[in-house]
Amino acid sequence: MRIKPLVVLGVLAVALSACTSSPQPTASPSDLKPSVTASPSASASIGDASAYTVTGAWGKKPVVAIAAGAGNVSNLIVKDIIPGTGAAVQATDNVTVNYVGIGALSRKQFDASWDSGSTASFPLSGVILGWQQGLIGMKVGGRRLLVIPGDLAYGATPPAGSGIKANESLIFVVDLVSIP
């Protein structure tokens, strides 16, 4: 089952699935909410991103290589791959992005907006905490790597059928298209 996109609430998943060329299954809002609670105002810590290599041009689906010893992380890792030059994301913004998501343990892609051929738009306050914290300050036209620990993603109860393991860290590469 493909959940489209995993980082947004069910209402957005339904809206986005209507925009694709093929029918997509929808998920209930309880499937898409993070299963943990933490303060969304906590600041992101810039961690060691050397275990992850991202290649490809902005606006094109990136290729992510993960070092052999990499696995789950305990802190949010945020790295600008391509610095943007536009407006910077604030906690109260709506954003339009392209992204790819990969499980840190499975090393498998579980979702990518590029595969559907359309961007994803949502309020930043409606996504997993790792995105809420990790996209703050990102500028339009930028590409950012987020390595999100399980407690800032889906914790022990990831969405059914997503392929995400319980407490698995998630790796995202995000291109910020606009702040509508």
VENLIN-V325805 format. One record per helix or strand. SS is the DSSP state (2 for helix, 1 for strand). FROM is the first residue (numbers start at 1). LEN is the number of residues. If there is no record, write none. Layout:
# VENLIN-V325805
ss;from;len
SS;FROM;LEN
SS;FROM;LEN
This chain:
# VENLIN-V325805
ss;from;len
2;10;8
2;29;4
1;52;4
1;63;4
1;77;6
1;88;1
1;94;10
1;109;4
2;113;4
1;120;4
2;124;3
2;129;6
1;139;1
1;143;6
2;150;3
1;170;9
